[in-house]
Amino acid sequence: MTRVLVLNGPNLGRLGSREPDVYGSQDLSALRVQLVDEAGDGVEIDLRQTDDEAELIHWLYEAVDTSTPVILNPAAFTHYSYALRDAAALVTKAGIPLVEVHISNPHSRERFRHTSVISGVATGVIAGFGFDSYLLALGAIRRTA
């Protein structure tokens, strides 16, 4: 069985109630159901969320150590966490797919959201399609992993 880590950064544990006009009204449990349905047999979805930068970094180390593909929504860490960027680079330099995803389109929002320090080391970036961003990333990983 192939496992895919679906890692979510700060504030994404509040999906469903946090800015539903931007992020929609569904929560991470609904995302898990959609990903499991899309993944089908033979793919395990390991969905996690943390508000802790160090924990997210350690999960990326785990991906390297276990050769596990990653779907990463770094949330606010996208814009400034060079430590997270360096951990994400370890994943892709090991030849493991890492797709950066965003529920909203950061480029259509406040100017400070236009910069991602993660994109330059990610295998690919998908943004602006709501939870479908994750489903598109899963499809890409299934074709490349």
C-alpha positions in Angstrom: 0.0 0.0 0.0 1.2 3.5 -0.9 0.9 6.1 1.8 0.6 9.8 1.1 1.2 12.4 3.8 -1.3 15.3 3.6 0.2 17.9 5.9 -1.6 21.1 6.9 -0.1 24.1 8.7 -1.5 26.7 11.1 -5.1 27.6 11.4 -6.3 24.9 9.0 -7.7 23.0 12.0 -10.3 25.8 12.0 -11.6 25.0 8.5 -15.3 25.2 8.3 -15.6 28.1 10.7 -12.6 30.3 9.7 -13.4 32.7 6.9 -15.8 30.4 5.0 -16.0 33.0 2.2 -12.3 32.3 1.6 -11.8 28.7 2.7 -15.3 27.2 2.3 -17.6 25.6 4.9 -16.1 22.1 5.0 -13.6 21.0 7.7 -10.6 18.6 7.6 -12.8 15.6 8.3 -14.6 16.3 5.0 -11.3 16.7 3.3 -10.2 13.4 4.6 -13.3 11.7 3.3 -12.8 13.2 -0.2 -9.1 12.2 -0.3 -9.8 8.6 0.8 -12.6 8.3 -1.8 -10.3 9.7 -4.5 -7.4 7.6 -3.5 -9.2 4.3 -3.8 -7.7 1.0 -2.9 -4.0 0.7 -2.4 -3.4 4.3 -1.2 -3.4 5.3 2.4 -4.2 8.9 3.2 -2.4 10.1 6.3 -3.9 13.6 6.9 -2.4 15.7 9.7 -2.7 19.3 10.9 -0.5 21.4 13.3 -0.1 24.9 14.3 3.5 24.1 15.3 6.3 24.8 12.8 8.7 22.3 14.4 6.1 19.5 14.2 5.5 20.2 10.6 9.2 20.1 9.9 9.6 16.7 11.7 6.8 15.3 9.6 8.7 16.3 6.5 11.8 14.5 7.9 9.5 11.5 8.4 8.6 11.7 4.7 12.3 11.6 3.8 13.0 8.7 6.1 10.1 6.6 4.8 10.1 7.8 1.2 6.5 9.0 1.5 5.0 11.5 -1.0 3.7 14.7 0.5 0.8 17.1 -0.2 1.7 20.2 1.8 -0.5 23.2 2.7 2.0 25.2 4.7 -0.7 27.9 5.3 0.9 31.1 6.8 4.3 29.4 7.0 4.2 29.6 3.1 5.4 33.2 3.2 8.3 33.2 5.6 9.4 29.9 7.0 12.8 29.2 5.6 13.1 26.3 8.1 10.1 24.7 6.5 11.4 25.4 3.1 14.7 23.7 3.9 12.8 20.6 5.2 10.6 20.5 2.1 13.8 20.7 0.0 15.1 17.6 1.7 12.0 15.8 0.5 12.3 16.7 -3.2 16.1 16.3 -3.2 15.5 12.7 -2.1 13.4 12.3 -5.3 10.1 12.2 -3.3 7.1 14.2 -4.7 6.0 17.2 -2.7 3.1 19.2 -4.0 2.3 22.6 -2.4 -1.4 23.2 -2.2 -3.6 26.1 -1.2 -7.3 26.2 -0.9 -7.6 29.8 -2.0 -5.5 31.6 -4.6 -2.8 33.5 -2.7 -2.1 35.7 -5.7 -5.6 37.1 -5.6 -5.4 38.0 -2.0 -3.3 40.4 0.1 0.1 41.3 -1.3 2.1 39.6 1.5 0.5 36.3 0.4 1.9 36.5 -3.1 5.3 35.2 -2.0 5.9 31.5 -1.3 9.3 30.4 0.0 8.1 26.8 -0.5 7.2 26.9 -4.2 10.8 27.0 -5.4 11.6 23.6 -3.9 8.2 21.9 -4.4 7.6 19.4 -7.2 4.6 21.5 -8.1 2.0 24.0 -6.8 -1.8 23.9 -7.0 -3.8 26.7 -5.6 -7.3 28.3 -5.8 -9.5 25.3 -6.3 -10.7 24.7 -2.8 -10.4 21.1 -1.6 -10.0 20.2 -5.3 -6.4 21.5 -5.0 -5.7 18.5 -2.7 -7.5 16.1 -5.1 -5.5 17.4 -8.1 -2.3 17.1 -6.0 -3.2 13.5 -5.2 -3.7 12.7 -8.8 -0.3 14.2 -9.7 1.4 12.2 -7.0 -0.3 9.0 -8.0 1.1 9.5 -11.6 4.6 10.3 -10.4 5.2 8.2 -7.3 
